[in-house]
Amino acid sequence: VSQYKDLSTIKNLLDVGCGVGNTFSMINKMGFYPNCHAIEEGENYSSHLNELNVNVIAPNDEKLGIDPKYENYFDVILLSHSLEHFSAEYINEIINNIYNYLKSDGILLIEVPNEDCRNNLDERKSSYPYFIAPHVSFFSKKSIEKLLIESGLVIEYINLVGSRENFHYKYEN
């Protein structure tokens, strides 16, 4: 994000699926204190997010509909390894909603696992209970690019990390 926006200008930050709030902790350690908001439905994380003074926003629906007061509100929105947990049926509407919450000069950062992770689902299932990946949507570089462009977003940077060999993992008991 700092490559595209001066971190000191970030007033309102939204992290979708933030877990325990590591991003908020890191930003604070760096000396930046934006108004932090999260969409996080994991109840186990609530107390930790409260300690970090994060405003947890409850979505109205599975399309990430939230209060209209957040339209054109966020300077930065993060979706780091969260978009793949939503039903493909709602992905377009989710991105459109996210776009509406983002300021016109805002930054949206999306990270998703590569679609090749589907190739190892049988191996991953056999490692249960040591590995559970509740991914319900899968993206290629081309599909995520198409999704973002169709939603009206301008892509500043898009890339893949690793190669197909890097997506084959062995899990040992």
Phi and psi restraints in degrees (value plus and minus 20) as a CYANA .aco file:
   2 SER   PHI     -85.4   -45.4
   2 SER   PSI     -36.4     3.6
   3 GLN   PHI     -94.5   -54.5
   3 GLN   PSI     -37.5     2.5
   4 TYR   PHI    -139.7   -99.7
   4 TYR   PSI     -33.3     6.7
   5 LYS   PHI    -171.4  -131.4
   5 LYS   PSI     117.1   157.1
   6 ASP   PHI     -87.2   -47.2
   6 ASP   PSI      98.1   138.1
   7 LEU   PHI     -78.6   -38.6
   7 LEU   PSI     -48.6    -8.6
   8 SER   PHI     -90.8   -50.8
   8 SER   PSI     -33.6     6.4
   9 THR   PHI    -111.7   -71.7
   9 THR   PSI     -24.0    16.0
  10 ILE   PHI     -98.7   -58.7
  10 ILE   PSI      94.2   134.2
  11 LYS   PHI    -116.7   -76.7
  11 LYS   PSI     -60.3   -20.3
  12 ASN   PHI    -150.2  -110.2
  12 ASN   PSI     103.3   143.3
  13 LEU   PHI    -143.1  -103.1
  13 LEU   PSI     115.5   155.5
  14 LEU   PHI    -141.0  -101.0
  14 LEU   PSI     108.4   148.4
  15 ASP   PHI    -137.6   -97.6
  15 ASP   PSI      97.2   137.2
  16 VAL   PHI    -111.6   -71.6
  16 VAL   PSI      98.0   138.0
  17 GLY   PHI      56.1    96.1
  17 GLY   PSI      28.5    68.5
  18 CYS   PHI     -99.3   -59.3
  18 CYS   PSI     -29.9    10.1
  19 GLY   PHI      43.9    83.9
  19 GLY   PSI    -149.9  -109.9
  20 VAL   PHI     -99.8   -59.8
  20 VAL   PSI     -24.2    15.8
  21 GLY   PHI      71.5   111.5
  21 GLY   PSI      12.0    52.0
  22 ASN   PHI     -77.0   -37.0
  22 ASN   PSI     -56.5   -16.5
  23 THR   PHI     -82.2   -42.2
  23 THR   PSI     -63.1   -23.1
  24 PHE   PHI     -84.9   -44.9
  24 PHE   PSI     -62.2   -22.2
  25 SER   PHI     -80.8   -40.8
  25 SER   PSI     -64.0   -24.0
  26 MET   PHI     -84.2   -44.2
  26 MET   PSI     -64.1   -24.1
  27 ILE   PHI     -82.4   -42.4
  27 ILE   PSI     -62.0   -22.0
  28 ASN   PHI     -84.2   -44.2
  28 ASN   PSI     -60.3   -20.3
  29 LYS   PHI     -83.7   -43.7
  29 LYS   PSI     -47.6    -7.6
  30 MET   PHI    -100.0   -60.0
  30 MET   PSI     -26.1    13.9
  31 GLY   PHI      73.6   113.6
  31 GLY   PSI      -3.4    36.6
  32 PHE   PHI    -132.9   -92.9
  32 PHE   PSI     117.0   157.0
  33 TYR   PHI    -153.5  -113.5
  33 TYR   PSI      47.4    87.4
  34 PRO   PHI     -92.6   -52.6
  34 PRO   PSI     148.7   188.7
  35 ASN   PHI     -91.6   -51.6
  35 ASN   PSI      93.2   133.2
  36 CYS   PHI    -115.8   -75.8
  36 CYS   PSI     111.2   151.2
  37 HIS   PHI    -149.3  -109.3
  37 HIS   PSI     131.1   171.1
  38 ALA   PHI    -162.5  -122.5
  38 ALA   PSI     125.8   165.8
  39 ILE   PHI    -128.9   -88.9
  39 ILE   PSI      86.1   126.1
  40 GLU   PHI    -165.2  -125.2
  40 GLU   PSI      97.8   137.8
  41 GLU   PHI    -116.1   -76.1
  41 GLU   PSI     -23.6    16.4
  42 GLY   PHI     -92.7   -52.7
  42 GLY   PSI      89.8   129.8
  43 GLU   PHI     -83.2   -43.2
  43 GLU   PSI     -45.5    -5.5
  44 ASN   PHI     -84.8   -44.8
  44 ASN   PSI     -38.8     1.2
  45 TYR   PHI    -114.6   -74.6
  45 TYR   PSI     -31.8     8.2
  46 SER   PHI     -74.7   -34.7
  46 SER   PSI     -68.7   -28.7
  47 SER   PHI     -85.0   -45.0
  47 SER   PSI     -59.7   -19.7
  48 HIS   PHI     -86.8   -46.8
  48 HIS   PSI     -60.1   -20.1
  49 LEU   PHI     -85.7   -45.7
  49 LEU   PSI     -57.8   -17.8
  50 ASN   PHI     -81.9   -41.9
  50 ASN   PSI     -60.4   -20.4
  51 GLU   PHI     -82.2   -42.2
  51 GLU   PSI     -50.3   -10.3
  52 LEU   PHI    -107.7   -67.7
  52 LEU   PSI     -15.9    24.1
  53 ASN   PHI      39.6    79.6
  53 ASN   PSI      19.6    59.6
  54 VAL   PHI    -112.2   -72.2
  54 VAL   PSI     110.4   150.4
  55 ASN   PHI    -102.7   -62.7
  55 ASN   PSI      88.4   128.4
  56 VAL   PHI    -105.4   -65.4
  56 VAL   PSI     103.0   143.0
  57 ILE   PHI    -122.4   -82.4
  57 ILE   PSI     106.2   146.2
  58 ALA   PHI    -108.4   -68.4
  58 ALA   PSI     104.1   144.1
  59 PRO   PHI     -90.2   -50.2
  59 PRO   PSI     131.1   171.1
  60 ASN   PHI     -98.1   -58.1
  60 ASN   PSI     -41.5    -1.5
  61 ASP   PHI    -179.2  -139.2
  61 ASP   PSI    -200.0  -160.0
  62 GLU   PHI     -96.1   -56.1
  62 GLU   PSI     -18.4    21.6
  63 LYS   PHI    -122.0   -82.0
  63 LYS   PSI      -7.3    32.7
  64 LEU   PHI      41.8    81.8
  64 LEU   PSI      14.9    54.9
  65 GLY   PHI     -91.0   -51.0
  65 GLY   PSI     107.9   147.9
  66 ILE   PHI    -150.7  -110.7
  66 ILE   PSI     157.0   197.0
  67 ASP   PHI     -71.5   -31.5
  67 ASP   PSI     112.8   152.8
  68 PRO   PHI     -78.6   -38.6
  68 PRO   PSI     -37.2     2.8
  69 LYS   PHI     -83.2   -43.2
  69 LYS   PSI     -35.9     4.1
  70 TYR   PHI    -111.1   -71.1
  70 TYR   PSI     -16.0    24.0
  71 GLU   PHI     -87.5   -47.5
  71 GLU   PSI     113.7   153.7
  72 ASN   PHI      35.4    75.4
  72 ASN   PSI      22.4    62.4
  73 TYR   PHI    -131.6   -91.6
  73 TYR   PSI     -56.3   -16.3
  74 PHE   PHI    -115.1   -75.1
  74 PHE   PSI     114.0   154.0
  75 ASP   PHI     -97.2   -57.2
  75 ASP   PSI     -53.1   -13.1
  76 VAL   PHI    -160.8  -120.8
  76 VAL   PSI     115.4   155.4
  77 ILE   PHI    -147.0  -107.0
  77 ILE   PSI     109.9   149.9
  78 LEU   PHI    -130.9   -90.9
  78 LEU   PSI     112.7   152.7
  79 LEU   PHI    -148.5  -108.5
  79 LEU   PSI      56.9    96.9
  80 SER   PHI    -117.1   -77.1
  80 SER   PSI      88.0   128.0
  81 HIS   PHI      35.2    75.2
  81 HIS   PSI      27.6    67.6
  82 SER   PHI    -148.7  -108.7
  82 SER   PSI     -52.8   -12.8
  83 LEU   PHI     -79.4   -39.4
  83 LEU   PSI     -52.7   -12.7
  84 GLU   PHI     -90.2   -50.2
  84 GLU   PSI     -29.5    10.5
  85 HIS   PHI    -110.3   -70.3
  85 HIS   PSI     -23.2    16.8
  86 PHE   PHI    -119.3   -79.3
  86 PHE   PSI     129.9   169.9
  87 SER   PHI     -82.1   -42.1
  87 SER   PSI     115.5   155.5
  88 ALA   PHI     -77.2   -37.2
  88 ALA   PSI     -46.7    -6.7
  89 GLU   PHI     -78.5   -38.5
  89 GLU   PSI     -49.3    -9.3
  90 TYR   PHI    -130.3   -90.3
  90 TYR   PSI     -20.0    20.0
  91 ILE   PHI     -77.0   -37.0
  91 ILE   PSI     -65.6   -25.6
  92 ASN   PHI     -80.0   -40.0
  92 ASN   PSI     -64.7   -24.7
  93 GLU   PHI     -87.9   -47.9
  93 GLU   PSI     -55.5   -15.5
  94 ILE   PHI     -82.2   -42.2
  94 ILE   PSI     -68.3   -28.3
  95 ILE   PHI     -83.8   -43.8
  95 ILE   PSI     -60.2   -20.2
  96 ASN   PHI     -82.3   -42.3
  96 ASN   PSI     -61.7   -21.7
  97 ASN   PHI     -83.2   -43.2
  97 ASN   PSI     -66.1   -26.1
  98 ILE   PHI     -78.3   -38.3
  98 ILE   PSI     -63.7   -23.7
  99 TYR   PHI     -78.7   -38.7
  99 TYR   PSI     -59.9   -19.9
 100 ASN   PHI     -86.3   -46.3
 100 ASN   PSI     -49.6    -9.6
 101 TYR   PHI    -101.8   -61.8
 101 TYR   PSI     -37.2     2.8
 102 LEU   PHI    -105.6   -65.6
 102 LEU   PSI     115.8   155.8
 103 LYS   PHI     -83.4   -43.4
 103 LYS   PSI     138.1   178.1
 104 SER   PHI     -81.7   -41.7
 104 SER   PSI     -48.0    -8.0
 105 ASP   PHI    -125.1   -85.1
 105 ASP   PSI      -1.5    38.5
 106 GLY   PHI     -97.8   -57.8
 106 GLY   PSI     148.6   188.6
 107 ILE   PHI    -137.0   -97.0
 107 ILE   PSI     110.3   150.3
 108 LEU   PHI    -132.8   -92.8
 108 LEU   PSI     102.7   142.7
 109 LEU   PHI    -132.9   -92.9
 109 LEU   PSI     101.8   141.8
 110 ILE   PHI    -141.9  -101.9
 110 ILE   PSI     110.2   150.2
 111 GLU   PHI    -146.4  -106.4
 111 GLU   PSI     109.5   149.5
 112 VAL   PHI    -155.3  -115.3
 112 VAL   PSI     132.0   172.0
 113 PRO   PHI     -89.2   -49.2
 113 PRO   PSI     133.3   173.3
 114 ASN   PHI     -86.5   -46.5
 114 ASN   PSI     127.4   167.4
 115 GLU   PHI     -78.7   -38.7
 115 GLU   PSI     -41.5    -1.5
 116 ASP   PHI     -84.9   -44.9
 116 ASP   PSI     -33.9     6.1
 117 CYS   PHI     -84.8   -44.8
 117 CYS   PSI     -38.0     2.0
 118 ARG   PHI     -85.4   -45.4
 118 ARG   PSI     -45.6    -5.6
 119 ASN   PHI     -85.5   -45.5
 119 ASN   PSI     -40.2    -0.2
 120 ASN   PHI    -130.8   -90.8
 120 ASN   PSI       0.1    40.1
 121 LEU   PHI     -82.4   -42.4
 121 LEU   PSI     -59.2   -19.2
 122 ASP   PHI     -83.1   -43.1
 122 ASP   PSI     -62.7   -22.7
 123 GLU   PHI     -83.9   -43.9
 123 GLU   PSI     -60.3   -20.3
 124 ARG   PHI     -86.5   -46.5
 124 ARG   PSI     -60.8   -20.8
 125 LYS   PHI     -83.2   -43.2
 125 LYS   PSI     -56.9   -16.9
 126 SER   PHI     -89.6   -49.6
 126 SER   PSI     -37.5     2.5
 127 SER   PHI    -110.3   -70.3
 127 SER   PSI     -17.5    22.5
 128 TYR   PHI     -76.3   -36.3
 128 TYR   PSI     119.4   159.4
 129 PRO   PHI    -113.8   -73.8
 129 PRO   PSI      -4.4    35.6
 130 TYR   PHI     -99.1   -59.1
 130 TYR   PSI     -41.9    -1.9
 131 PHE   PHI    -162.9  -122.9
 131 PHE   PSI     104.7   144.7
 132 ILE   PHI    -151.9  -111.9
 132 ILE   PSI     100.8   140.8
 133 ALA   PHI    -139.3   -99.3
 133 ALA   PSI      75.1   115.1
 134 PRO   PHI    -100.1   -60.1
 134 PRO   PSI      29.1    69.1
 135 HIS   PHI    -101.1   -61.1
 135 HIS   PSI     107.6   147.6
 136 VAL   PHI    -134.9   -94.9
 136 VAL   PSI     -29.7    10.3
 137 SER   PHI    -150.2  -110.2
 137 SER   PSI     125.3   165.3
 138 PHE   PHI    -148.5  -108.5
 138 PHE   PSI     123.8   163.8
 139 PHE   PHI    -150.8  -110.8
 139 PHE   PSI     122.2   162.2
 140 SER   PHI    -125.0   -85.0
 140 SER   PSI     149.4   189.4
 141 LYS   PHI     -78.0   -38.0
 141 LYS   PSI     -63.2   -23.2
 142 LYS   PHI     -85.6   -45.6
 142 LYS   PSI     -61.0   -21.0
 143 SER   PHI     -90.3   -50.3
 143 SER   PSI     -59.0   -19.0
 144 ILE   PHI     -90.3   -50.3
 144 ILE   PSI     -56.5   -16.5
 145 GLU   PHI     -82.0   -42.0
 145 GLU   PSI     -66.5   -26.5
 146 LYS   PHI     -81.3   -41.3
 146 LYS   PSI     -64.6   -24.6
 147 LEU   PHI     -78.7   -38.7
 147 LEU   PSI     -66.7   -26.7
 148 LEU   PHI     -88.8   -48.8
 148 LEU   PSI     -62.3   -22.3
 149 ILE   PHI     -84.7   -44.7
 149 ILE   PSI     -63.0   -23.0
 150 GLU   PHI     -84.5   -44.5
 150 GLU   PSI     -44.4    -4.4
 151 SER   PHI    -105.3   -65.3
 151 SER   PSI     -23.9    16.1
 152 GLY   PHI      73.5   113.5
 152 GLY   PSI     -15.3    24.7
 153 LEU   PHI    -100.0   -60.0
 153 LEU   PSI     127.6   167.6
 154 VAL   PHI    -119.0   -79.0
 154 VAL   PSI     103.8   143.8
 155 ILE   PHI    -107.8   -67.8
 155 ILE   PSI      97.4   137.4
 156 GLU   PHI    -106.8   -66.8
 156 GLU   PSI     -53.4   -13.4
 157 TYR   PHI    -177.1  -137.1
 157 TYR   PSI     115.1   155.1
 158 ILE   PHI    -167.5  -127.5
 158 ILE   PSI     118.2   158.2
 159 ASN   PHI    -180.9  -140.9
 159 ASN   PSI     142.7   182.7
 160 LEU   PHI    -125.1   -85.1
 160 LEU   PSI     129.0   169.0
 161 VAL   PHI    -137.9   -97.9
 161 VAL   PSI     110.3   150.3
 162 GLY   PHI      66.6   106.6
 162 GLY   PSI    -200.0  -160.0
 163 SER   PHI    -146.1  -106.1
 163 SER   PSI     153.8   193.8
 164 ARG   PHI     -74.7   -34.7
 164 ARG   PSI     -58.3   -18.3
 165 GLU   PHI     -80.9   -40.9
 165 GLU   PSI     -52.1   -12.1
 166 ASN   PHI     -93.2   -53.2
 166 ASN   PSI     -30.0    10.0
 167 PHE   PHI    -118.0   -78.0
 167 PHE   PSI     -10.6    29.4
 168 HIS   PHI    -126.0   -86.0
 168 HIS   PSI      95.0   135.0
 169 TYR   PHI    -137.6   -97.6
 169 TYR   PSI     128.5   168.5
 170 LYS   PHI    -132.9   -92.9
 170 LYS   PSI     114.2   154.2
 171 TYR   PHI    -135.0   -95.0
 171 TYR   PSI     108.3   148.3
 172 GLU   PHI    -131.5   -91.5
 172 GLU   PSI     126.2   166.2
